[in-house]
Amino acid sequence: MRERTKLSDAIDVVKTIESDLSDVLEIMELSEMDNDEAMYKEAEDSLKAMAKKAKAAELSTLLSGEADGMDTFIEIHSGAGGTESQDWASMLHRMYMRWAERRGFKVETMQYMPGEEAGVKSATLQIKGEDAFGWLKTESGVHRLVRISPFDSNARRHTSFASVWVYPVIDDSIEVDINEGDLKIDTYRASGAGGQHVNTTDSAVRITHKPTGIVVQCQNDRSQHKNRATAMKMLKARMYEEELRKREEAAQDTHATKTDIGWGHQIRSYVLQPYQMVKDLRTGEESSQPDKVLDGDLDAFMTAALAARLEGSAGEIEDIE
């Protein structure tokens, strides 16, 4: 019923646009015949508003994948470089939280491993909201930062890397078969904020799927059993996402994005020094305001990447206010 409603709404939008377009064109013809400039200007304004409405409808087609409507997990891992890259991973962690907050999505931290001095070694967020996975799925890959390091007493420019991996939260109606013998399950003491109970017991759970090398971790509950159940759900979601990617005709080469967290594998560069620019290396989408991007203003990059994936080329869709 949810899918039927979504399709019905999409059809209604097209029918409304067709009807409104016909009416506006008739008004334009009449205004030309009567030489009525005010009427013509009003019709012209209506036409511009309709163009935006049509563009918004076009954007909705980018989120029509099998799992696009689902909630999502997003993993962030710092690359080589110690404190510098861990601080960068922390900045990405905040960026995605801010993006979710802007959309009114709910965010829950499933796993958080802080760095020794600053930042974060790895973190996993669960983002709940309409089309959360659809919007975020093109964010998977290596993100590169160039800036004057706040941790360098000589104020030298540093390049840091962090990886992002996005996969959908699947429900009980989707079955993923996992052989228990293929799993390595470790328990450990949770780190970071969490209170006296979370940090004093071995409640955190790490599950490794040996055939694929997929590793998931959960530490958001004081109960080891609950964390294990959540980690299994995350593992199934990762394996489901892997299968989705194989079946998508326009999918990118995911193996390339999952290799070394370093040069040659990045999808986006964030340059703060010597100039300011964020550039997506897949689509060419750019912004000269990295502060806004790092504060969660990511829609233009996501839209361009979705269009490129759907069309098989670097498509371009204008911003819709």
Summary of the structure (lengths in Angstrom):
residues: 321
radius of gyration: 23.2
end to end distance: 30.0
largest distance: 81.9
contacts: 977
relative contact order: 0.12
helix: 44%
strand: 23%
